[in-house]
Amino acid sequence: MKMASEAQRQHAEAMLEHETPVIQLVGVSREYASKSGTVRALADASFTIGSGEWVAITGPSGSGKSTLVNLLGCLDTPTSGKLTIDGEEVHAMSSTELDRFRADKIGFVFQQFHLIPYLSALENVMLAQYFHSMTNATDARAALDRVGLADRADHLPSELSGGEQQRVCIARALINDPPILLADEPTGNLDAANQKIVADILRELHAAGHTIVMVTHDPEMAALAQRKIALSHGKVFCHPVKTVVVNLGR
């Protein structure tokens, strides 16, 4: 495993010499203190994700996926190593700098939706604009229209199906036009019909040039991605070259 990790590090560094990936990790580790000692949730991870690429992050519970998502989403910083996102070395940023950077660069799609129950779909989308000290209802309606919810803009989350709530989340993630879409189990709470709707939206966003990093346990969703990054016990053990993109439900 040590030899594989060193090969991954050399590959990531070589990639940096030839191009500037939108995401790059070189020897990134994240450790946490516990009563029983130090827990190494992510160990010496090295890989790159290119601009416009669709990558699926897979692995069993406890493999380090949540830790990796927190790092890529700028919700946490590495204990050691170098993390670069869209040309910026985020591992060296302060909490305030990370907050602003995250709002500008990353759109989040969560499994649990995280919609404000007393706000309409339109207002939930506009909420993401507050981090930029601006709101624009026209832009928010356009984002909802993009995911097929123009006619549901004034409905509360309780008046929307699970699939519709997830599409509101996608519209909210897109409203600030971030270069990276980070989707954490985006179809985990959806039935088959709504899973296909969300998969089609992600496919369209990828075709439009968005970089998508998707955490999933679903092999059908993972098969949509161009490449898989597999984790086990905090270590990256598989990140093969691009493969053929398959179409879910087609």
C-alpha positions as CSV (number, residue, x, y, z in Angstrom):
1,M,0.0,0.0,0.0
2,K,2.9,2.4,0.7
3,M,4.2,1.8,-2.8
4,A,0.8,2.5,-4.3
5,S,0.4,5.7,-2.3
6,E,3.9,6.9,-3.5
7,A,2.9,6.1,-7.1
8,Q,-0.3,8.1,-6.6
9,R,1.6,11.1,-5.2
10,Q,4.1,11.0,-8.2
11,H,1.1,10.8,-10.6
12,A,-0.6,13.9,-9.0
13,E,2.6,15.9,-9.1
14,A,3.2,14.9,-12.7
15,M,-0.3,16.0,-13.6
16,L,0.4,19.4,-12.1
17,E,3.5,19.9,-14.3
18,H,1.4,19.4,-17.5
19,E,-1.9,21.0,-16.6
20,T,-3.8,22.7,-13.8
21,P,-6.5,20.4,-12.6
22,V,-9.6,21.9,-10.9
23,I,-8.9,19.7,-7.8
24,Q,-5.5,18.3,-6.7
25,L,-4.5,16.5,-3.6
26,V,-0.9,15.7,-2.9
27,G,-0.2,13.6,0.2
28,V,-3.3,14.9,2.0
29,S,-4.1,13.4,5.4
30,R,-6.7,14.3,8.0
31,E,-6.3,13.2,11.6
32,Y,-8.6,13.6,14.6
33,A,-7.9,13.3,18.3
34,S,-10.0,10.7,20.2
35,K,-10.0,9.2,23.7
36,S,-8.2,6.2,22.4
37,G,-5.6,8.2,20.4
38,T,-5.2,9.7,17.0
39,V,-7.6,8.6,14.3
40,R,-6.3,8.9,10.7
41,A,-9.5,9.3,8.7
42,L,-7.7,10.0,5.4
43,A,-4.2,8.8,4.8
44,D,-1.7,10.4,2.3
45,A,-4.3,10.8,-0.5
46,S,-3.0,12.0,-3.9
47,F,-5.1,12.4,-7.0
48,T,-6.3,15.0,-9.5
49,I,-9.7,15.9,-11.0
50,G,-9.8,17.7,-14.3
51,S,-12.0,20.6,-15.2
52,G,-15.3,19.3,-16.6
53,E,-14.7,15.8,-15.3
54,W,-17.4,13.7,-13.6
55,V,-15.9,11.6,-10.8
56,A,-17.6,9.1,-8.4
57,I,-16.2,8.6,-5.0
58,T,-17.0,5.2,-3.6
59,G,-16.2,3.0,-0.6
60,P,-17.9,1.4,2.4
61,S,-19.0,3.2,5.6
62,G,-15.9,4.3,7.5
63,S,-13.7,4.4,4.5
64,G,-13.0,8.2,4.7
65,K,-15.6,9.4,2.2
66,S,-17.2,12.0,4.6
67,T,-13.7,13.3,5.5
68,L,-12.8,13.6,1.9
69,V,-16.1,15.4,1.1
70,N,-15.5,17.9,3.9
71,L,-12.0,18.6,2.6
72,L,-13.1,19.0,-1.0
73,G,-16.1,21.2,0.1
74,C,-13.8,23.4,2.1
75,L,-15.6,22.6,5.3
76,D,-12.4,21.3,6.8
77,T,-8.6,21.6,6.2
78,P,-6.0,18.8,5.9
79,T,-3.7,17.9,8.8
80,S,-0.9,17.6,6.3
81,G,-0.4,17.7,2.5
82,K,-1.4,20.0,-0.2
83,L,-5.0,20.7,-1.4
84,T,-5.5,22.9,-4.4
85,I,-9.0,23.8,-5.8
86,D,-9.4,25.9,-8.9
87,G,-5.8,27.1,-8.7
88,E,-6.0,28.1,-5.0
89,E,-4.1,26.4,-2.1
90,V,-7.1,26.1,0.2
91,H,-5.1,24.1,2.9
92,A,-3.5,27.4,3.9
93,M,-6.7,29.5,4.1
94,S,-8.3,30.9,7.2
95,S,-11.9,30.0,8.2
96,T,-13.1,33.3,6.8
97,E,-11.3,32.8,3.6
98,L,-12.6,29.3,3.3
99,D,-16.2,30.5,3.8
100,R,-15.9,33.0,0.9
101,F,-14.1,30.6,-1.3
102,R,-16.6,27.9,-0.8
103,A,-19.5,30.2,-1.7
104,D,-17.8,31.2,-4.9
105,K,-16.4,27.8,-6.1
106,I,-18.6,25.0,-4.9
107,G,-22.2,24.1,-5.2
108,F,-23.5,21.4,-2.7
109,V,-26.2,18.8,-3.3
110,F,-27.0,16.9,-0.1
111,Q,-28.8,13.6,0.4
112,Q,-31.0,15.2,3.2
113,F,-31.9,18.3,1.0
114,H,-31.5,20.8,3.9
115,L,-34.3,23.1,2.7
116,I,-35.7,25.7,5.0
117,P,-39.3,24.5,5.7
118,Y,-41.0,27.9,5.9
119,L,-39.4,29.3,2.7
120,S,-40.7,28.6,-0.8
121,A,-38.6,26.8,-3.4
122,L,-37.7,30.2,-4.9
123,E,-36.6,31.6,-1.5
124,N,-34.6,28.5,-0.8
125,V,-32.7,28.9,-4.0
126,M,-32.2,32.7,-3.3
127,L,-30.8,31.8,0.1
128,A,-27.5,30.7,-1.5
129,Q,-27.2,34.2,-3.0
130,Y,-27.1,35.8,0.5
131,F,-23.5,34.8,0.8
132,H,-22.8,37.2,-2.0
133,S,-24.8,40.0,-0.4
134,M,-27.3,39.9,-3.3
135,T,-30.5,38.3,-4.3
136,N,-32.1,38.0,-7.7
137,A,-35.5,36.4,-8.0
138,T,-35.2,36.3,-11.8
139,D,-32.0,34.3,-11.7
140,A,-33.5,32.0,-9.0
141,R,-36.5,31.3,-11.2
142,A,-34.2,30.6,-14.1
143,A,-32.3,28.1,-12.0
144,L,-35.6,26.4,-11.0
145,D,-36.7,26.3,-14.7
146,R,-33.4,24.7,-15.5
147,V,-34.3,21.7,-13.3
148,G,-37.9,21.7,-14.5
149,L,-39.5,23.4,-11.5
150,A,-40.6,26.8,-12.8
151,D,-44.2,26.0,-11.9
152,R,-43.3,25.0,-8.4
153,A,-41.3,28.1,-7.4
154,D,-43.8,29.3,-4.8
155,H,-44.4,26.0,-3.1
156,L,-43.1,25.1,0.3
157,P,-40.8,22.0,0.7
158,S,-43.7,20.2,2.4
159,E,-45.7,20.6,-0.8
160,L,-43.0,19.1,-3.0
161,S,-42.1,15.4,-3.6
162,G,-38.7,14.1,-2.6
163,G,-37.5,14.3,-6.2
164,E,-38.7,17.9,-6.5
165,Q,-36.9,18.8,-3.2
166,Q,-33.7,17.4,-4.6
167,R,-34.1,19.4,-7.8
168,V,-34.5,22.5,-5.7
169,C,-31.2,21.6,-4.0
170,I,-29.6,21.3,-7.4
171,A,-31.0,24.7,-8.5
172,R,-29.7,26.2,-5.2
173,A,-26.3,24.7,-5.9
174,L,-26.2,26.2,-9.4
175,I,-27.4,29.7,-8.6
176,N,-23.9,31.2,-8.0
177,D,-22.5,29.4,-11.1
178,P,-19.8,27.5,-9.2
179,P,-17.2,25.6,-11.3
180,I,-17.6,22.5,-9.0
181,L,-20.7,20.6,-8.1
182,L,-20.2,18.4,-5.0
183,A,-23.1,15.9,-4.7
184,D,-23.2,13.7,-1.6
185,E,-25.5,10.7,-2.2
186,P,-27.8,12.8,-4.5
187,T,-30.3,10.0,-5.1
188,G,-30.0,8.2,-1.7
189,N,-33.5,9.1,-0.6
190,L,-35.3,8.9,-4.0
191,D,-37.3,6.3,-5.7
192,A,-36.3,4.9,-9.1
193,A,-38.3,7.4,-11.1
194,N,-36.9,10.4,-9.3
195,Q,-33.4,8.9,-9.3
196,K,-33.6,8.8,-13.1
197,I,-34.8,12.5,-13.2
198,V,-31.9,13.6,-11.0
199,A,-29.4,11.5,-13.0
200,D,-30.6,13.1,-16.2
201,I,-30.1,16.6,-14.7
202,L,-26.6,15.7,-13.6
203,R,-25.8,14.3,-17.0
204,E,-27.0,17.6,-18.7
205,L,-24.9,19.6,-16.2
206,H,-21.9,17.6,-17.0
207,A,-22.5,18.0,-20.8
208,A,-22.7,21.7,-20.2
209,G,-19.1,21.7,-18.7
210,H,-19.6,21.4,-15.0
211,T,-17.1,19.5,-12.9
212,I,-19.1,16.9,-10.8
213,V,-17.7,15.1,-7.8
214,M,-20.3,12.6,-6.6
215,V,-20.2,10.4,-3.5
216,T,-22.5,7.4,-3.9
217,H,-23.1,3.9,-2.8
218,D,-25.3,3.2,-5.8
219,P,-23.5,1.3,-8.5
220,E,-25.8,2.6,-11.2
221,M,-25.1,6.2,-10.3
222,A,-21.4,5.5,-10.0
223,A,-21.5,4.1,-13.5
224,L,-22.6,7.5,-14.8
225,A,-19.2,9.0,-13.9
226,Q,-16.2,9.0,-16.2
227,R,-14.0,7.7,-13.3
228,K,-14.2,6.3,-9.9
229,I,-12.1,7.1,-6.9
230,A,-12.4,4.2,-4.4
231,L,-11.5,4.5,-0.7
232,S,-10.8,1.9,1.9
233,H,-9.8,2.6,5.5
234,G,-8.9,6.2,4.7
235,K,-6.7,5.3,1.7
236,V,-7.2,5.9,-2.0
237,F,-6.7,2.5,-3.6
238,C,-8.2,2.9,-7.0
239,H,-8.6,5.8,-9.3
240,P,-8.5,4.4,-12.9
241,V,-8.3,6.5,-16.0
242,K,-11.5,7.7,-17.7
243,T,-14.0,5.1,-18.8
244,V,-17.0,5.1,-21.0
245,V,-20.0,7.0,-19.6
246,V,-23.1,4.9,-19.4
247,N,-26.7,6.1,-19.4
248,L,-28.8,5.2,-16.4
249,G,-32.3,3.9,-17.3
250,R,-31.7,4.0,-21.0
